[in-house]
């Protein structure tokens, strides 16, 4: 039995992930172009609105189904753009926090965590970014405004037969606000991209740990600010055991969940679950106002997924509301009707205020998915294939079922919100109780999904880290392209036993054993050539038994702090 010495230093394993940076830069450029195009298109639409030429107006006719699905397509494209800019902003935040010695987890709440020194990640930059994010999602359903003649006729009792069905009006105001919101986010993302030094653009927590544990920057040769120092005797301590002393520990069949690993997970889940009763109260209140004969309400008999209006009145004698039709129930916000450009602007910010909580909650849900993904990446070390040496952040995102589900939820929930409350270019803001309840059902699905992701308990004896950098640094004692985690020195019967990483498959730790020795990975241990007592001394710090870290006399690969510091164990044992 032998353990090979570590052949490479961690900086040789650092993946800078320039491909990921370049893809995000392309997305950033697309955001700039889209923002300027929307701004220019909005100005042109406003020009046409002021033009008396009736032949050129910002309007067109499409089928009703296409009109309702158009915002969904815009939301999908917008989500791609926002994810690109958000990735740049979050990566900038990660390394800004590291330089300030405040980085604890690989994944953080991007817009709710601020840097003290990095201007693109200051609190006021985050607030500006969040406002732009909210406005970008709020305006997607307000750019192409429909006008249903039958609905207008039902409200006003006027003849709208001269107006074509399914007429779509392009709102210049909404386009301008949409463009400005994209340009605002692009400005912050570009600022972060050009002013923050990023050692690696990879989302892989292993790459983050490598970069954080380097004592010197391999590119500049300068000392790394606040390098992460590996603690000994904690090879079996998970992120849930941070407050426990470094005493020997027995492995667990299941690890703790992200719910108890990260202090902000409970807060995020509370926010996501709060959307459900709020949506129910919102829909119930609007429906109650309609059946209480509110003069701006119509009680419909249709509960189909997409709003439908036929203008056909029914139950004239027994209608419990001000008006009844066989279409979708709707409540009109009276002050927004026929109010022109000022009313249009007011409608946009009214809807944005409703959508603010939703946007913030879905943004925070990213943390839950990222924590789960970080844990999955590290736990590949106990799989048959080991950790992935060809990790690509872009491909990893597209191949992660959690990321894909959250991405679809983001686009779908924002689209459903747009179906629940939107703007008619003649009648102003309308709210639809059936669609509000469908939106609430999707919000419930998001909350259930997020709770499942947060409450899952990883299987296997490997300590859970959930992207906690210090815990990963304590667990990983050896770096290689492909790494496996397990028990080392099992044939020697050492107590306490030791678990760590290796370039080859290792046996899993035993449930009845205690683990917590000092690593022996740097020594070439050939059974029969080196006595067990010598190895035991190396594992336990020279005393033949387990001691506290401050009692150890040598054999610590990280004495002196960080990689490259202190005396190597094999120097101590063999006198090399």
C-alpha positions as CSV (number, residue, x, y, z in Angstrom):
1,X,0.0,0.0,0.0
2,X,1.4,3.4,-0.9
3,X,0.4,7.0,-1.1
4,X,2.0,9.1,-3.8
5,X,3.2,12.6,-3.0
6,X,1.3,15.5,-4.4
7,X,2.9,16.2,-7.7
8,X,1.4,19.6,-8.4
9,X,0.7,22.7,-6.5
10,X,-2.9,24.1,-6.3
11,X,-2.2,27.0,-8.6
12,X,-1.6,24.5,-11.4
13,X,-5.1,23.3,-10.9
14,X,-6.7,26.7,-11.0
15,X,-9.2,26.9,-13.8
16,X,-9.6,30.6,-14.8
17,X,-12.7,29.7,-16.8
18,X,-12.1,32.3,-19.5
19,X,-14.7,30.6,-21.7
20,X,-17.4,31.4,-19.1
21,X,-16.2,35.0,-18.9
22,X,-16.4,35.3,-22.7
23,X,-19.9,33.9,-22.9
24,X,-21.1,36.2,-20.2
25,X,-19.4,39.1,-22.0
26,X,-21.3,38.2,-25.2
27,X,-24.5,38.2,-23.1
28,X,-23.5,41.6,-21.8
29,X,-22.9,42.9,-25.3
30,X,-26.3,41.5,-26.3
31,X,-27.9,43.4,-23.3
32,X,-26.3,46.6,-24.4
33,X,-27.6,46.1,-28.0
34,X,-31.1,45.1,-26.8
35,X,-31.2,48.1,-24.5
36,X,-30.3,50.6,-27.1
37,X,-32.6,48.9,-29.6
38,X,-35.5,49.1,-27.2
39,X,-34.7,52.7,-26.3
40,X,-34.6,53.7,-30.0
41,X,-37.8,51.7,-30.8
42,X,-39.6,53.4,-27.9
43,X,-38.6,56.9,-29.1
44,X,-39.8,56.0,-32.6
45,X,-43.1,54.8,-31.2
46,X,-43.6,58.0,-29.3
47,X,-42.8,59.9,-32.5
48,X,-45.5,58.0,-34.3
49,X,-48.0,58.6,-31.5
50,X,-47.4,62.4,-31.9
51,X,-47.8,62.1,-35.7
52,X,-51.2,62.9,-37.1
53,X,-50.7,60.4,-39.9
54,X,-53.2,57.6,-39.2
55,X,-51.5,55.3,-41.7
56,X,-48.4,55.0,-39.5
57,X,-49.2,54.1,-36.0
58,X,-47.3,51.7,-33.6
59,X,-49.9,49.0,-33.8
60,X,-50.5,45.7,-35.6
61,X,-52.9,42.7,-35.5
62,X,-52.0,39.2,-34.3
63,X,-54.1,36.3,-32.9
64,X,-55.2,36.5,-29.3
65,X,-53.1,33.4,-28.3
66,X,-50.0,34.9,-29.9
67,X,-50.6,38.1,-28.1
68,X,-50.7,36.3,-24.7
69,X,-47.6,34.2,-25.5
70,X,-45.5,37.0,-26.8
71,X,-44.5,38.2,-23.3
72,X,-43.5,34.7,-22.4
73,X,-40.9,34.7,-25.3
74,X,-39.7,38.1,-24.2
75,X,-39.4,36.9,-20.6
76,X,-37.2,33.9,-21.7
77,X,-34.9,36.1,-23.7
78,X,-34.8,38.7,-20.8
79,X,-34.0,35.9,-18.3
80,X,-31.0,34.9,-20.5
81,X,-29.7,38.5,-20.6
82,X,-30.3,39.0,-16.9
83,X,-28.5,35.8,-16.0
84,X,-25.4,36.8,-18.0
85,X,-25.2,40.2,-16.3
86,X,-26.1,38.7,-13.0
87,X,-23.2,36.1,-13.3
88,X,-20.7,38.9,-13.9
89,X,-22.1,40.9,-11.0
90,X,-22.1,37.9,-8.6
91,X,-18.6,36.9,-9.6
92,X,-17.4,40.4,-9.0
93,X,-19.1,40.4,-5.5
94,X,-17.5,37.0,-4.6
95,X,-13.9,38.2,-5.1
96,X,-14.6,41.7,-3.7
97,X,-15.7,40.0,-0.5
98,X,-12.6,37.7,-0.6
99,X,-10.3,40.7,-0.8
100,X,-12.1,42.2,2.2
101,X,-11.8,38.9,4.1
102,X,-15.6,38.6,4.2
103,X,-16.2,35.7,1.8
104,X,-17.6,32.6,3.6
105,X,-19.6,30.7,1.0
106,X,-19.0,30.3,-2.7
107,X,-22.6,31.4,-3.3
108,X,-24.1,34.5,-1.9
109,X,-27.3,36.7,-2.2
110,X,-25.9,38.9,-4.8
111,X,-28.2,42.0,-4.5
112,X,-28.5,41.7,-0.7
113,X,-24.8,41.3,0.0
114,X,-22.7,44.4,-0.5
115,X,-19.0,45.2,-0.6
116,X,-17.3,47.8,1.5
117,X,-14.8,48.8,-1.2
118,X,-15.9,47.7,-4.6
119,X,-18.1,50.4,-6.1
120,X,-20.1,48.1,-8.5
121,X,-21.0,46.0,-5.4
122,X,-21.8,48.8,-3.0
123,X,-25.2,48.9,-1.4
124,X,-26.4,51.7,-3.6
125,X,-25.2,49.9,-6.8
126,X,-27.1,46.8,-5.7
127,X,-30.3,48.9,-5.1
128,X,-30.0,50.4,-8.5
129,X,-29.4,47.0,-10.1
130,X,-32.5,45.6,-8.3
131,X,-34.7,48.5,-9.4
132,X,-33.6,47.9,-13.0
133,X,-34.2,44.2,-12.7
134,X,-37.7,44.8,-11.4
135,X,-38.5,47.3,-14.2
136,X,-37.2,45.0,-16.9
137,X,-39.5,42.1,-15.8
138,X,-42.4,44.5,-15.2
139,X,-42.4,46.0,-18.6
140,X,-42.2,42.8,-20.6
141,X,-46.0,42.4,-20.4
142,X,-46.6,46.1,-21.0
143,X,-44.8,46.6,-24.3
144,X,-47.4,45.0,-26.5
145,X,-50.8,46.3,-25.2
146,X,-53.9,44.7,-26.4
147,X,-57.4,46.1,-26.7
148,X,-60.4,43.9,-26.6
149,X,-63.4,45.7,-28.1
150,X,-65.9,43.3,-26.5
151,X,-64.5,44.1,-23.0
152,X,-64.5,47.8,-23.7
153,X,-68.1,47.5,-24.9
154,X,-69.1,45.6,-21.8
155,X,-67.7,48.4,-19.6
156,X,-68.8,51.4,-21.6
157,X,-71.9,50.0,-23.3
158,X,-70.6,51.5,-26.6
159,X,-70.4,50.0,-30.0
160,X,-66.8,49.0,-30.9
161,X,-67.6,47.2,-34.1
162,X,-65.4,49.5,-36.1
163,X,-62.3,48.5,-34.2
164,X,-60.6,45.3,-35.4
165,X,-60.2,42.4,-33.0
166,X,-56.8,41.5,-31.6
167,X,-55.3,44.9,-32.2
168,X,-51.9,45.3,-30.6
169,X,-50.5,48.7,-29.6
170,X,-46.8,49.1,-29.1
171,X,-46.1,51.2,-26.0
172,X,-43.3,53.6,-26.6
173,X,-43.1,54.4,-22.9
174,X,-42.8,50.8,-21.9
175,X,-40.1,50.2,-24.5
176,X,-38.1,53.1,-23.3
177,X,-38.3,52.0,-19.6
178,X,-37.4,48.4,-20.7
179,X,-34.4,49.7,-22.6
180,X,-33.2,51.9,-19.8
181,X,-33.6,49.1,-17.3
182,X,-31.4,46.8,-19.4
183,X,-28.8,49.6,-19.9
184,X,-28.8,50.3,-16.2
185,X,-27.9,46.6,-15.4
186,X,-25.4,46.5,-18.3
187,X,-23.7,49.6,-16.9
188,X,-23.2,48.0,-13.4
189,X,-22.1,44.7,-14.9
190,X,-19.6,46.4,-17.3
191,X,-18.3,48.4,-14.3
192,X,-17.8,45.2,-12.3
193,X,-16.2,43.4,-15.3
194,X,-13.6,46.1,-15.9
195,X,-12.7,47.0,-12.3
196,X,-12.6,43.7,-10.4
197,X,-9.7,41.3,-10.5
198,X,-11.2,37.8,-10.8
199,X,-8.8,34.9,-10.3
200,X,-11.3,32.5,-11.7
201,X,-14.7,32.9,-13.4
202,X,-15.7,29.4,-12.7
203,X,-18.7,28.7,-10.5
204,X,-17.1,25.5,-9.3
205,X,-16.6,25.8,-5.5
206,X,-13.4,23.8,-5.8
207,X,-11.9,26.4,-8.1
208,X,-12.9,29.1,-5.6
209,X,-11.1,27.2,-2.8
210,X,-8.0,26.8,-4.9
211,X,-7.9,30.5,-5.6
212,X,-8.5,31.4,-2.0
213,X,-5.8,29.1,-0.6
214,X,-3.0,30.4,-2.8
215,X,-0.5,32.4,-0.8
216,X,0.7,34.1,-4.0
217,X,-1.1,35.1,-7.1
218,X,0.4,32.9,-9.9
219,X,-0.1,35.6,-12.5
220,X,1.3,38.6,-10.6
221,X,3.5,36.9,-8.0
222,X,2.0,39.2,-5.3
223,X,0.7,37.8,-2.0
224,X,-3.0,36.8,-2.1
225,X,-5.1,39.0,0.2
226,X,-6.5,37.1,3.1
227,X,-5.5,33.6,2.0
228,X,-7.6,30.7,3.3
229,X,-5.6,28.6,5.9
230,X,-6.4,24.9,6.2
231,X,-7.3,23.6,9.6
232,X,-6.1,20.2,10.7
233,X,-8.0,17.5,12.6
234,X,-11.3,18.5,10.9
235,X,-11.3,16.0,8.0
236,X,-14.7,14.7,9.2
237,X,-16.3,17.9,10.3
238,X,-19.1,19.3,8.1
239,X,-20.3,22.9,7.7
240,X,-22.9,22.1,10.4
241,X,-20.1,21.4,12.9
242,X,-18.2,24.7,12.6
243,X,-18.6,25.5,16.3
244,X,-17.4,22.1,17.4
245,X,-13.8,21.6,18.6
246,X,-11.5,19.6,16.3
247,X,-12.0,16.3,18.1
248,X,-12.2,12.9,16.3
249,X,-15.7,12.3,14.8
250,X,-17.5,9.3,13.5
251,X,-18.9,9.6,9.9
252,X,-22.6,10.0,9.3
253,X,-24.7,8.1,6.8
254,X,-26.6,11.3,5.9
255,X,-25.4,14.9,6.2
256,X,-27.4,17.9,7.3
257,X,-29.4,20.0,4.8
258,X,-28.6,23.4,3.3
259,X,-31.5,24.7,5.5
260,X,-29.2,24.5,8.6
261,X,-25.9,25.2,6.8
262,X,-26.4,28.7,5.5
263,X,-27.9,31.4,7.8
264,X,-29.9,33.1,4.9
265,X,-31.7,30.0,3.7
266,X,-34.5,30.3,6.2
267,X,-35.0,33.9,5.3
268,X,-35.2,33.1,1.6
269,X,-37.7,30.3,2.2
270,X,-39.9,32.6,4.3
271,X,-39.9,35.1,1.5
272,X,-40.9,32.5,-1.1
273,X,-43.6,31.0,1.0
274,X,-45.0,34.5,1.8
275,X,-45.8,34.9,-1.9
276,X,-48.5,32.1,-1.6
277,X,-50.8,33.7,1.0
278,X,-50.2,37.1,-0.5
279,X,-51.3,35.8,-3.9
280,X,-54.3,34.2,-2.4
281,X,-55.3,37.4,-0.5
282,X,-54.8,39.4,-3.7
283,X,-56.9,37.1,-5.9
284,X,-59.6,36.7,-3.2
285,X,-59.8,40.5,-2.6
286,X,-60.2,41.3,-6.3
287,X,-62.8,38.5,-6.7
288,X,-64.7,39.8,-3.7
289,X,-64.7,43.3,-5.0
290,X,-66.2,42.1,-8.2
291,X,-69.0,40.1,-6.7
292,X,-69.7,43.0,-4.3
293,X,-70.9,45.0,-7.4
294,X,-67.8,47.2,-7.8
295,X,-68.6,49.4,-10.7
296,X,-65.3,48.6,-12.4
297,X,-65.7,44.9,-12.2
298,X,-67.0,42.1,-14.5
299,X,-67.9,38.7,-13.2
300,X,-67.1,36.0,-15.8
301,X,-67.9,32.4,-15.9
302,X,-64.7,31.3,-17.7
303,X,-61.7,30.0,-15.7
304,X,-59.6,29.0,-18.7
305,X,-55.8,29.6,-18.4
306,X,-55.6,32.5,-20.8
307,X,-58.0,35.5,-20.3
308,X,-61.0,35.4,-22.7
309,X,-63.5,38.0,-23.6
310,X,-66.6,37.5,-25.7
311,X,-68.7,40.5,-24.7
312,X,-71.7,38.2,-24.3
313,X,-73.6,39.1,-21.2
314,X,-75.4,36.4,-19.2
315,X,-77.4,36.1,-16.0
316,X,-78.8,39.5,-16.5
317,X,-81.5,38.9,-13.9
318,X,-79.5,37.1,-11.4
319,X,-76.0,38.6,-11.8
320,X,-74.4,39.1,-8.4
321,X,-72.0,41.7,-9.8
322,X,-72.2,44.9,-11.7
323,X,-71.8,43.0,-14.9
324,X,-71.7,39.3,-15.9
325,X,-70.3,37.7,-19.0
326,X,-69.2,34.2,-20.1
327,X,-65.6,35.5,-20.4
328,X,-62.9,36.0,-17.7
329,X,-63.6,37.9,-14.5
330,X,-61.8,41.3,-14.5
331,X,-61.5,44.4,-12.3
332,X,-60.4,47.6,-14.0
333,X,-58.3,50.2,-12.1
334,X,-60.5,53.2,-13.0
335,X,-58.0,56.0,-12.7
336,X,-55.8,54.5,-15.4
337,X,-58.4,54.5,-18.1
338,X,-57.9,56.9,-21.1
339,X,-55.2,58.7,-19.1
340,X,-52.7,59.0,-21.9
341,X,-48.9,58.9,-21.5
342,X,-48.9,60.0,-17.9
343,X,-51.4,57.2,-17.0
344,X,-49.2,54.7,-19.0
345,X,-46.2,55.6,-16.9
346,X,-48.2,55.4,-13.7
347,X,-49.5,52.0,-14.8
348,X,-46.0,50.7,-15.3
349,X,-44.8,51.7,-11.9
350,X,-48.0,50.5,-10.3
351,X,-47.4,47.0,-11.8
352,X,-43.7,47.2,-10.9
353,X,-44.5,47.8,-7.3
354,X,-46.6,44.7,-7.3
355,X,-43.9,42.8,-9.0
356,X,-41.0,43.9,-6.7
357,X,-41.5,41.3,-4.1
358,X,-41.8,38.5,-6.7
359,X,-38.6,39.6,-8.5
360,X,-36.7,39.7,-5.2
361,X,-38.0,36.3,-4.1
362,X,-37.0,34.6,-7.3
363,X,-33.6,36.3,-7.2
364,X,-33.1,34.9,-3.7
365,X,-34.2,31.5,-4.8
366,X,-30.9,31.4,-6.9
367,X,-29.0,31.0,-3.6
368,X,-30.8,27.8,-2.7
369,X,-30.1,26.2,-6.1
370,X,-26.5,27.4,-6.1
371,X,-25.9,25.9,-2.6
372,X,-27.3,22.6,-3.7
373,X,-25.2,22.6,-6.9
374,X,-22.0,23.5,-4.9
375,X,-22.6,20.5,-2.7
376,X,-23.2,18.2,-5.7
377,X,-19.9,19.3,-7.3
378,X,-17.9,18.4,-4.2
379,X,-19.8,15.2,-3.5
380,X,-18.7,13.9,-6.9
381,X,-15.5,12.9,-5.0
382,X,-17.4,9.9,-3.5
383,X,-18.8,8.8,-6.9
384,X,-17.4,6.3,-9.2
385,X,-16.1,9.0,-11.6
386,X,-14.7,11.4,-9.0
387,X,-14.7,15.2,-9.4
388,X,-15.0,16.5,-13.0
389,X,-11.6,18.0,-14.2
390,X,-13.4,19.5,-17.2
391,X,-16.0,21.4,-15.3
392,X,-17.6,24.1,-17.5
393,X,-19.9,26.6,-15.7
394,X,-22.1,27.2,-18.7
395,X,-22.6,23.5,-19.5
396,X,-23.0,22.8,-15.8
397,X,-25.8,25.3,-15.6
398,X,-27.6,23.9,-18.7
399,X,-27.2,20.3,-17.4
400,X,-28.4,21.0,-13.9
401,X,-32.0,20.0,-13.4
402,X,-32.3,22.4,-10.5
403,X,-31.0,25.4,-12.6
404,X,-33.2,24.5,-15.5
405,X,-36.3,24.2,-13.3
406,X,-35.6,27.5,-11.6
407,X,-35.0,29.2,-15.0
408,X,-38.3,28.0,-16.3
409,X,-40.0,29.0,-13.1
410,X,-38.6,32.5,-13.4
411,X,-39.9,33.0,-17.0
412,X,-43.2,31.3,-16.3
413,X,-44.0,33.0,-13.0
414,X,-43.2,36.5,-14.4
415,X,-45.3,35.7,-17.5
416,X,-48.2,34.5,-15.3
417,X,-47.9,37.7,-13.2
418,X,-48.3,39.6,-16.5
419,X,-51.5,37.7,-17.3
420,X,-52.8,38.5,-13.8
421,X,-52.3,42.2,-14.0
422,X,-51.6,44.1,-17.3
423,X,-52.3,47.3,-19.1
424,X,-54.9,47.8,-21.9
425,X,-53.9,50.8,-24.1
426,X,-57.4,52.2,-23.8
427,X,-58.8,50.9,-20.5
428,X,-55.6,51.0,-18.4
429,X,-54.7,48.4,-15.7
430,X,-56.9,45.3,-15.4
431,X,-56.6,42.5,-12.8
432,X,-57.9,39.0,-13.5
433,X,-58.8,36.8,-10.5
434,X,-58.5,33.4,-12.2
435,X,-55.0,34.2,-13.5
436,X,-54.0,35.6,-10.1
437,X,-55.0,32.2,-8.6
438,X,-53.0,30.4,-11.3
439,X,-50.0,32.6,-10.6
440,X,-50.4,31.8,-6.9
441,X,-50.4,28.1,-7.7
442,X,-47.1,28.5,-9.6
443,X,-45.7,30.5,-6.7
444,X,-46.6,27.5,-4.4
445,X,-44.8,25.2,-6.8
446,X,-41.7,27.4,-6.6
447,X,-41.9,27.4,-2.8
448,X,-42.2,23.6,-2.7
449,X,-39.3,23.1,-5.1
450,X,-37.1,25.5,-3.1
451,X,-38.0,23.8,0.2
452,X,-37.2,20.4,-1.3
453,X,-33.8,21.7,-2.5
454,X,-33.0,23.2,0.8
455,X,-34.2,20.3,3.0
456,X,-32.5,17.5,1.1
457,X,-29.9,15.7,3.1
458,X,-26.9,14.5,1.1
459,X,-26.1,10.8,1.4
460,X,-22.7,9.4,2.2
461,X,-20.1,9.9,4.9
462,X,-18.3,12.8,3.2
463,X,-18.9,15.9,5.3
464,X,-21.3,18.4,3.7
465,X,-19.9,21.7,2.8
466,X,-22.6,23.5,0.7
467,X,-19.9,25.8,-0.7
468,X,-18.5,26.8,2.7
469,X,-14.9,27.6,1.8
470,X,-13.2,26.9,5.1
471,X,-15.0,23.5,5.4
472,X,-13.9,22.5,1.9
473,X,-10.3,23.6,2.6
474,X,-10.4,21.5,5.8
475,X,-11.7,18.4,3.9
476,X,-9.5,18.6,0.9
477,X,-5.9,17.7,1.6
478,X,-4.7,16.8,-1.8
479,X,-5.4,18.4,-5.2
480,X,-5.5,16.7,-8.5
481,X,-7.3,16.9,-11.8
482,X,-9.8,14.2,-10.8
483,X,-10.2,13.6,-7.0
484,X,-11.7,10.9,-4.9
485,X,-12.5,11.1,-1.2
486,X,-12.3,8.4,1.3
487,X,-10.2,6.8,4.1
488,X,-6.5,6.9,4.0
489,X,-4.2,4.4,5.7
490,X,-7.0,2.0,6.5
491,X,-4.7,-1.0,6.4
492,X,-2.6,0.4,9.2
493,X,-5.4,0.5,11.7
494,X,-4.5,4.0,12.9
495,X,-6.5,5.8,15.5
496,X,-7.9,8.3,15.0
497,X,-8.2,7.4,11.3
498,X,-7.9,9.9,8.5
499,X,-10.0,10.7,5.5
500,X,-9.0,12.9,2.6
501,X,-8.6,13.3,-1.2
502,X,-6.6,11.2,-3.6
503,X,-6.0,10.9,-7.3
504,X,-7.3,7.3,-7.1
505,X,-10.4,5.6,-5.7
506,X,-10.4,5.3,-1.9
507,X,-12.4,3.0,0.5
508,X,-15.3,4.7,2.3
509,X,-14.8,5.5,6.0
510,X,-16.3,3.0,8.5
511,X,-19.2,4.1,10.6
512,X,-17.7,2.8,13.9
513,X,-14.3,4.5,13.4
514,X,-13.3,8.0,14.6
515,X,-11.6,10.3,12.1
516,X,-9.6,13.4,12.7
517,X,-5.9,12.7,12.2
518,X,-3.4,14.9,10.4
519,X,-3.0,14.2,6.7
520,X,-0.3,11.9,5.4
521,X,-0.8,12.4,1.7
522,X,2.6,14.0,1.0
523,X,4.6,11.0,2.2
524,X,5.4,7.9,0.2
525,X,4.3,5.3,2.6
526,X,5.4,1.8,1.8
527,X,4.2,-0.8,4.3
528,X,7.2,-2.4,5.8
529,X,9.7,0.4,5.1
530,X,8.2,2.9,7.5
531,X,7.0,1.8,10.8
532,X,3.4,2.2,11.9
533,X,4.5,4.2,15.0
534,X,6.3,6.7,12.7
535,X,3.2,7.2,10.6
536,X,1.1,7.3,13.7
537,X,3.4,10.1,15.0
538,X,3.0,11.9,11.7
539,X,-0.8,11.6,11.8
540,X,-1.3,12.7,15.4
541,X,1.4,15.4,15.6
542,X,4.1,13.3,17.2
543,X,2.5,12.1,20.3
544,X,1.1,8.7,19.3
545,X,-2.5,9.9,20.0
546,X,-4.9,12.6,19.0
547,X,-4.1,16.1,20.2
548,X,-5.5,19.5,19.8
549,X,-4.0,21.4,16.8
550,X,-2.0,23.8,19.1
551,X,-0.4,20.7,20.8
552,X,0.9,19.3,17.5
553,X,4.7,19.3,17.0
554,X,4.9,18.9,13.3
555,X,3.7,17.1,10.3
556,X,1.2,19.7,9.4
557,X,1.2,20.5,5.7
558,X,-0.2,23.9,6.4
559,X,2.0,25.1,9.3
560,X,2.8,28.7,8.5
561,X,-0.6,29.2,6.8
562,X,-1.7,28.4,3.2
563,X,-0.1,26.4,0.5
564,X,3.6,26.5,0.5
565,X,4.0,27.4,4.1
566,X,5.6,25.4,6.9
567,X,7.4,22.1,6.8
568,X,6.1,19.3,4.6
569,X,5.2,16.1,6.4
570,X,7.6,14.1,4.3
571,X,10.4,16.4,5.2
572,X,9.6,15.8,8.8
573,X,9.5,12.1,8.5
574,X,12.2,11.4,6.0
575,X,14.5,14.3,6.4
576,X,14.4,15.2,2.7
